[in-house]
Amino acid sequence: MVETMPDQAMATSEHMQFRPPIVRAAQLAAIMRPELPDLARDIIAEIRERIPEYARPMDGPYGYWLRVGVQQALASFFDSVADPTAPHEERDQVCRMLGQQEAREGRSLDSLQAAYRIGMRMGWRRVMEVGLRYNAPSSVMTSLADAIFAYADEIASLSVQGYLEVKALSEQSQQEWRRRLLRLILERPAAPLRAIAELADLVGWTVPDEVTLVALEPGQLGMPEIADGTLADLGVTQPHLLLPGRVQLSDRPAVAAALAGSRGAVGPTVLLADAGHSLRWARRALTLARSGVIGESDVTFCEDYLVELWLLADDRLIDQLAQRQLGGLSALSQGQRNRLEETFGAWLETRGTAPEMAERLKVHPQTVRYRMRNLERALGGQLSDPDTRFAIELVLRATRLRDRAAR
């Protein structure tokens, strides 16, 4: 038999005397209570650092609900460990509210689920530290691990319920969310594609690469059935639609039929990021069609009038250009000026001889020669400069388009 030395016996006795007592799950939950405020602060800091969507000022309503959510989740978990019959109504309400908030913010649940995972991981790490400190047996730690994972699934499920409650909106509310999506797409400066994608996911809309915008006259009563995925904003002073994808030549009859009874203009097909440009051109085309400058039917397709849209993009600029290039004709009477401009236009378009121009204008060739001499005299030799000829041709074409509307 090995004889134990007095010093060794004393050391063994002291070691046993200061070994922390073995605790059970309910006792460990009570021991964790003083740890919760610091743990909540650490979890919130980690969430805000790891998830950009939650990195908002903490003194506002968003910060308030983040604090409430974390504190309520922690307190409710350790309450249930200490007393499995403890009520959870307040926790359930907070978790549903968090899911509802994500839906109203136009996001998916990915960020909230990530926040729950961060909280679960940091909470379990702290429980392990405390458990080791107080010599909790492995069976207790195993049961707590199972409880934490089950609890995380439970609160995540509650948030999904709240999220779906908002997502399962009435048809009217669905249309409102789709209007918000359309406004987000047209927003300037451009909204992040991720924000558009998340809101599109909320309303079940597939984000296309290309879109075609349609400008409508006010008074459109119902939602035109043009294509799957059509977005509309009709209750505004300048109602408009977004059609996903390209409007092919073969699609035009269907578009015109869907818009029957409403004057409209279909903009060019553009990338999603350029949707605002398509709508701007469509609105300009609608204005020109309304005044009779372009278009012969209720529905005008911008693709057919790109040159006209460019020429008439700015009426004031046309006036300035006309004054600069044709100012030499201002001393003439309106009748003389009209005849000279008509003759000059024929010359620019045909580059022909006097007989060819005379046949086009239904006048004598000598009359054409006479008018061309007057033009050269009035414009001071500008006809020999190609840039000036080009500018004058632009002015004449734009002026003719405007005169057509006036007539």
C-alpha positions as CSV (number, residue, x, y, z in Angstrom):
1,M,0.0,0.0,0.0
2,V,1.2,3.5,-1.0
3,E,1.4,5.8,2.0
4,T,-0.1,9.2,1.4
5,M,2.0,12.1,2.6
6,P,0.3,14.7,4.8
7,D,1.1,17.5,2.3
8,Q,-0.4,15.5,-0.6
9,A,-3.5,14.8,1.4
10,M,-3.9,18.4,2.3
11,A,-3.5,19.4,-1.4
12,T,-6.1,16.9,-2.4
13,S,-8.5,18.1,0.3
14,E,-8.1,21.7,-0.8
15,H,-8.7,20.8,-4.5
16,M,-11.9,19.0,-3.6
17,Q,-12.9,21.9,-1.3
18,F,-12.7,24.6,-4.0
19,R,-14.1,22.6,-7.0
20,P,-17.3,24.3,-8.1
21,P,-20.4,22.3,-7.3
22,I,-22.2,20.3,-10.1
23,V,-25.3,22.3,-11.3
24,R,-28.4,21.3,-13.2
25,A,-30.1,23.0,-16.1
26,A,-32.5,25.1,-14.0
27,Q,-29.6,26.2,-11.7
28,L,-27.5,27.1,-14.7
29,A,-30.3,29.2,-16.1
30,A,-30.5,31.1,-12.9
31,I,-26.7,31.6,-12.9
32,M,-26.9,33.0,-16.4
33,R,-29.3,35.8,-15.5
34,P,-26.7,38.3,-14.5
35,E,-24.9,37.6,-17.8
36,L,-27.8,38.5,-20.0
37,P,-27.4,42.3,-20.3
38,D,-23.7,41.9,-21.4
39,L,-24.6,39.0,-23.7
40,A,-27.4,41.0,-25.3
41,R,-25.0,44.0,-26.0
42,D,-22.4,41.6,-27.5
43,I,-25.0,40.0,-29.7
44,I,-26.4,43.3,-30.9
45,A,-22.9,44.6,-31.7
46,E,-22.1,41.5,-33.6
47,I,-25.4,41.6,-35.6
48,R,-24.8,45.2,-36.5
49,E,-21.2,44.5,-37.6
50,R,-22.0,41.4,-39.6
51,I,-25.3,42.4,-41.2
52,P,-25.3,45.8,-43.0
53,E,-29.2,46.0,-43.0
54,Y,-29.1,46.2,-39.2
55,A,-26.3,48.8,-39.0
56,R,-28.7,51.6,-38.4
57,P,-28.8,54.3,-35.6
58,M,-29.7,52.7,-32.4
59,D,-31.6,55.7,-31.0
60,G,-34.4,55.3,-33.5
61,P,-37.3,52.8,-33.7
62,Y,-35.2,50.2,-35.5
63,G,-32.6,50.2,-32.7
64,Y,-35.4,49.9,-30.2
65,W,-36.9,46.8,-31.7
66,L,-33.5,45.2,-32.2
67,R,-32.8,45.6,-28.5
68,V,-36.2,44.4,-27.5
69,G,-36.0,41.4,-29.9
70,V,-32.6,40.2,-28.5
71,Q,-33.4,40.9,-24.9
72,Q,-36.8,39.2,-25.2
73,A,-35.4,36.1,-26.9
74,L,-32.6,35.6,-24.3
75,A,-34.9,36.2,-21.3
76,S,-37.6,33.9,-22.7
77,F,-35.1,31.1,-23.4
78,F,-33.7,31.0,-19.9
79,D,-37.2,31.4,-18.4
80,S,-38.2,28.2,-20.3
81,V,-35.1,26.4,-19.1
82,A,-35.9,27.3,-15.5
83,D,-39.6,26.7,-15.8
84,P,-40.9,24.9,-18.9
85,T,-44.4,26.1,-18.2
86,A,-43.4,29.8,-18.4
87,P,-45.6,31.9,-20.8
88,H,-44.2,33.1,-24.1
89,E,-46.9,35.4,-25.4
90,E,-44.7,38.5,-25.3
91,R,-41.9,36.7,-27.0
92,D,-44.2,35.3,-29.7
93,Q,-45.5,38.8,-30.4
94,V,-42.0,40.3,-30.7
95,C,-40.8,37.5,-33.0
96,R,-43.9,37.9,-35.3
97,M,-43.4,41.6,-35.4
98,L,-39.8,41.2,-36.4
99,G,-40.8,39.1,-39.4
100,Q,-43.6,41.6,-40.3
101,Q,-41.0,44.4,-40.2
102,E,-38.7,42.6,-42.6
103,A,-41.6,42.2,-45.0
104,R,-42.6,45.8,-44.7
105,E,-39.0,46.9,-45.4
106,G,-39.2,45.0,-48.6
107,R,-36.5,42.4,-47.7
108,S,-36.3,38.6,-47.6
109,L,-35.9,36.8,-44.3
110,D,-32.3,36.1,-45.0
111,S,-31.0,38.9,-42.8
112,L,-33.3,38.0,-39.8
113,Q,-32.4,34.4,-40.1
114,A,-28.7,35.3,-40.1
115,A,-29.3,37.5,-37.0
116,Y,-30.9,34.5,-35.2
117,R,-27.9,32.3,-36.1
118,I,-25.5,34.9,-34.7
119,G,-27.5,35.1,-31.5
120,M,-27.7,31.3,-31.1
121,R,-24.0,30.9,-31.7
122,M,-23.0,33.6,-29.2
123,G,-25.5,32.5,-26.6
124,W,-24.3,28.9,-26.8
125,R,-20.7,30.0,-26.4
126,R,-21.6,32.0,-23.2
127,V,-23.5,29.0,-21.8
128,M,-20.5,26.7,-22.4
129,E,-18.2,29.2,-20.6
130,V,-20.6,29.4,-17.6
131,G,-21.2,25.6,-17.6
132,L,-17.5,24.8,-17.5
133,R,-17.0,27.4,-14.8
134,Y,-19.7,25.7,-12.6
135,N,-18.8,22.1,-13.5
136,A,-22.1,21.4,-15.3
137,P,-22.2,17.7,-16.3
138,S,-22.1,16.8,-20.0
139,S,-25.7,15.6,-19.9
140,V,-26.9,19.1,-18.8
141,M,-24.8,20.8,-21.5
142,T,-26.2,18.3,-24.1
143,S,-29.8,19.0,-23.1
144,L,-29.1,22.8,-23.2
145,A,-27.6,22.5,-26.7
146,D,-30.7,20.7,-27.9
147,A,-32.9,23.3,-26.2
148,I,-31.0,26.2,-27.9
149,F,-31.4,24.7,-31.3
150,A,-35.0,23.9,-30.8
151,Y,-35.6,27.4,-29.5
152,A,-33.9,29.0,-32.5
153,D,-36.2,27.0,-34.8
154,E,-39.2,28.1,-32.8
155,I,-38.6,31.8,-32.8
156,A,-37.5,31.7,-36.5
157,S,-40.8,29.9,-37.3
158,L,-42.7,32.7,-35.5
159,S,-40.9,35.3,-37.6
160,V,-41.8,33.4,-40.7
161,Q,-45.5,33.5,-39.7
162,G,-45.3,37.3,-39.2
163,Y,-43.5,37.7,-42.5
164,L,-46.2,35.6,-44.4
165,E,-49.0,37.5,-42.7
166,V,-47.7,40.7,-44.4
167,K,-46.9,38.9,-47.6
168,A,-50.3,37.3,-47.8
169,L,-51.8,40.7,-48.6
170,S,-55.1,41.4,-50.3
171,E,-55.2,42.0,-54.1
172,Q,-55.3,45.7,-53.5
173,S,-52.3,45.6,-51.3
174,Q,-50.5,43.4,-53.7
175,Q,-51.0,46.0,-56.4
176,E,-49.7,48.7,-54.0
177,W,-46.5,46.7,-53.5
178,R,-46.2,46.2,-57.2
179,R,-46.6,49.9,-57.7
180,R,-43.9,50.5,-55.1
181,L,-41.7,48.1,-57.0
182,L,-42.2,50.0,-60.3
183,R,-41.4,53.3,-58.5
184,L,-38.3,51.7,-57.1
185,I,-37.2,50.6,-60.6
186,L,-37.7,54.1,-61.9
187,E,-36.1,55.8,-59.0
188,R,-33.2,58.2,-59.6
189,P,-30.5,57.9,-58.5
190,A,-31.0,54.2,-59.3
191,A,-31.9,52.0,-56.4
192,P,-29.6,49.0,-55.7
193,L,-30.4,45.9,-57.7
194,R,-30.5,43.9,-54.5
195,A,-33.3,46.1,-53.1
196,I,-35.3,45.7,-56.4
197,A,-34.7,41.9,-56.3
198,E,-35.8,41.6,-52.7
199,L,-39.0,43.6,-53.3
200,A,-39.6,41.6,-56.5
201,D,-39.3,38.4,-54.5
202,L,-41.9,39.7,-52.0
203,V,-44.5,40.2,-54.7
204,G,-43.5,37.2,-56.8
205,W,-42.1,39.1,-59.7
206,T,-39.3,37.8,-61.9
207,V,-36.7,40.5,-62.5
208,P,-36.1,40.7,-66.3
209,D,-32.9,41.8,-68.0
210,E,-34.9,44.1,-70.4
211,V,-38.0,46.2,-70.0
212,T,-40.3,48.3,-72.1
213,L,-42.2,51.2,-70.6
214,V,-45.6,52.5,-71.8
215,A,-46.9,56.0,-71.2
216,L,-50.7,56.4,-71.0
217,E,-53.2,59.2,-71.1
218,P,-54.9,59.8,-67.7
219,G,-58.2,58.0,-67.2
220,Q,-57.1,54.4,-67.6
221,L,-59.7,52.5,-65.6
222,G,-58.4,49.0,-65.3
223,M,-55.2,47.0,-65.4
224,P,-54.5,46.2,-69.1
225,E,-53.8,42.5,-69.6
226,I,-50.7,42.8,-71.8
227,A,-48.2,40.3,-70.5
228,D,-47.4,38.3,-67.5
229,G,-45.4,40.4,-65.1
230,T,-46.8,43.7,-66.2
231,L,-46.3,46.4,-63.5
232,A,-48.6,49.5,-63.5
233,D,-48.9,52.8,-61.8
234,L,-52.3,54.1,-63.1
235,G,-53.5,56.4,-60.3
236,V,-51.0,59.2,-61.1
237,T,-51.1,62.3,-63.3
238,Q,-48.9,60.5,-65.9
239,P,-50.0,56.8,-65.7
240,H,-47.6,54.2,-67.1
241,L,-46.8,50.5,-67.4
242,L,-43.7,48.4,-67.3
243,L,-43.7,45.4,-69.7
244,P,-41.0,42.7,-68.9
245,G,-38.9,42.0,-72.0
246,R,-38.9,43.2,-75.5
247,V,-42.1,44.2,-77.5
248,Q,-41.5,42.4,-80.8
249,L,-43.2,43.5,-84.1
250,S,-45.5,40.5,-83.7
251,D,-46.5,41.6,-80.2
252,R,-47.8,45.0,-81.4
253,P,-51.4,44.0,-82.2
254,A,-51.8,42.4,-78.8
255,V,-50.5,45.6,-77.1
256,A,-52.7,47.8,-79.1
257,A,-55.7,45.6,-78.3
258,A,-55.0,45.6,-74.6
259,L,-54.8,49.4,-74.6
260,A,-57.9,49.8,-76.8
261,G,-59.8,52.9,-75.7
262,S,-56.7,54.5,-74.3
263,R,-54.1,56.6,-76.1
264,G,-50.6,55.4,-75.3
265,A,-47.0,55.4,-76.4
266,V,-44.7,52.4,-76.1
267,G,-41.1,53.3,-75.4
268,P,-38.0,51.6,-76.7
269,T,-36.8,48.4,-75.0
270,V,-33.9,49.0,-72.6
271,L,-32.0,47.4,-69.8
272,L,-33.7,47.4,-66.5
273,A,-31.4,50.1,-65.1
274,D,-32.4,52.4,-68.0
275,A,-36.2,52.0,-67.5
276,G,-36.5,55.7,-66.7
277,H,-35.2,56.6,-70.1
278,S,-37.7,54.4,-71.9
279,L,-40.5,56.0,-70.0
280,R,-39.2,59.5,-70.7
281,W,-39.1,58.8,-74.4
282,A,-42.6,57.2,-74.3
283,R,-44.0,60.3,-72.6
284,R,-42.4,62.6,-75.2
285,A,-43.9,60.4,-77.9
286,L,-47.3,60.6,-76.3
287,T,-47.1,64.4,-76.2
288,L,-46.2,64.5,-79.9
289,A,-48.8,62.0,-80.8
290,R,-51.5,64.0,-78.9
291,S,-50.6,67.1,-80.9
292,G,-50.5,65.2,-84.2
293,V,-46.8,65.5,-84.9
294,I,-46.3,61.7,-85.0
295,G,-48.4,58.6,-85.0
296,E,-51.6,57.8,-86.8
297,S,-53.3,55.5,-84.3
298,D,-54.1,55.5,-80.6
299,V,-50.9,53.5,-79.7
300,T,-47.6,55.0,-80.9
301,F,-44.4,52.9,-80.9
302,C,-41.3,54.9,-80.3
303,E,-39.2,52.5,-82.3
304,D,-40.9,53.9,-85.4
305,Y,-40.1,57.6,-84.6
306,L,-36.6,57.7,-83.1
307,V,-35.4,60.4,-85.4
308,E,-38.5,62.5,-84.8
309,L,-38.1,62.1,-81.1
310,W,-34.5,63.2,-81.3
311,L,-35.3,66.2,-83.5
312,L,-38.1,67.4,-81.2
313,A,-36.4,66.6,-77.9
314,D,-36.2,70.3,-77.0
315,D,-38.5,72.9,-78.7
316,R,-36.6,75.8,-77.2
317,L,-33.3,74.5,-78.6
318,I,-34.9,74.1,-82.1
319,D,-36.0,77.8,-81.9
320,Q,-32.4,78.8,-80.9
321,L,-30.9,76.8,-83.8
322,A,-33.4,78.2,-86.3
323,Q,-32.6,81.7,-85.2
324,R,-28.9,81.1,-85.6
325,Q,-29.0,79.3,-88.9
326,L,-32.0,81.0,-90.7
327,G,-31.8,84.4,-89.1
328,G,-30.8,85.9,-92.5
329,L,-34.3,85.2,-93.7
330,S,-36.0,87.2,-91.0
331,A,-36.2,90.3,-93.1
332,L,-38.4,88.5,-95.7
333,S,-42.1,88.2,-95.5
334,Q,-43.5,85.0,-94.1
335,G,-44.6,83.9,-97.6
336,Q,-41.1,84.5,-99.1
337,R,-39.5,82.8,-96.2
338,N,-41.7,79.7,-96.6
339,R,-41.0,79.4,-100.3
340,L,-37.2,79.7,-99.8
341,E,-37.2,77.2,-96.9
342,E,-39.3,74.8,-99.1
343,T,-36.8,75.2,-102.0
344,F,-33.8,74.8,-99.7
345,G,-35.4,71.6,-98.2
346,A,-35.8,70.2,-101.7
347,W,-32.2,71.0,-102.5
348,L,-30.9,69.3,-99.3
349,E,-33.1,66.2,-99.8
350,T,-32.3,65.7,-103.5
351,R,-29.0,67.4,-104.2
352,G,-30.5,67.6,-107.7
353,T,-30.5,70.0,-110.6
354,A,-32.9,72.8,-111.0
355,P,-35.3,70.8,-113.3
356,E,-35.4,67.9,-110.7
357,M,-36.2,70.3,-107.9
358,A,-38.7,72.2,-110.1
359,E,-40.5,68.9,-110.7
360,R,-40.6,68.1,-107.0
361,L,-41.8,71.6,-106.1
362,K,-44.2,71.9,-109.1
363,V,-42.6,75.2,-110.2
364,H,-40.6,76.4,-113.2
365,P,-36.8,75.6,-113.2
366,Q,-36.0,79.3,-113.5
367,T,-38.1,79.9,-110.3
368,V,-35.9,77.4,-108.5
369,R,-32.7,79.2,-109.7
370,Y,-34.1,82.5,-108.6
371,R,-34.9,81.2,-105.2
372,M,-31.5,79.6,-104.7
373,R,-29.8,82.9,-105.6
374,N,-31.9,84.6,-103.0
375,L,-31.0,81.9,-100.4
376,E,-27.3,82.3,-101.0
377,R,-27.6,86.1,-100.7
378,A,-29.7,85.9,-97.5
379,L,-27.6,83.3,-95.8
380,G,-24.3,84.8,-96.6
381,G,-22.5,81.9,-98.2
382,Q,-23.5,79.4,-95.5
383,L,-24.6,76.8,-98.1
384,S,-21.0,75.9,-98.8
385,D,-20.3,74.8,-95.3
386,P,-21.3,71.1,-94.6
387,D,-21.9,71.6,-90.9
388,T,-24.1,74.5,-91.5
389,R,-26.1,72.6,-94.2
390,F,-26.6,69.8,-91.7
391,A,-27.8,72.1,-89.0
392,I,-30.2,73.9,-91.3
393,E,-31.6,70.5,-92.5
394,L,-32.2,69.6,-88.9
395,V,-34.1,72.8,-88.3
396,L,-36.2,72.4,-91.4
397,R,-37.1,68.8,-90.6
398,A,-38.1,69.7,-87.0
399,T,-40.0,72.8,-88.2
400,R,-42.0,70.7,-90.7
401,L,-42.9,68.3,-88.0
402,R,-44.2,71.1,-85.8
403,D,-46.0,72.8,-88.7
404,R,-47.8,69.5,-89.4
405,A,-49.2,69.6,-85.9
406,A,-50.2,73.3,-86.3
407,R,-52.1,72.5,-89.5
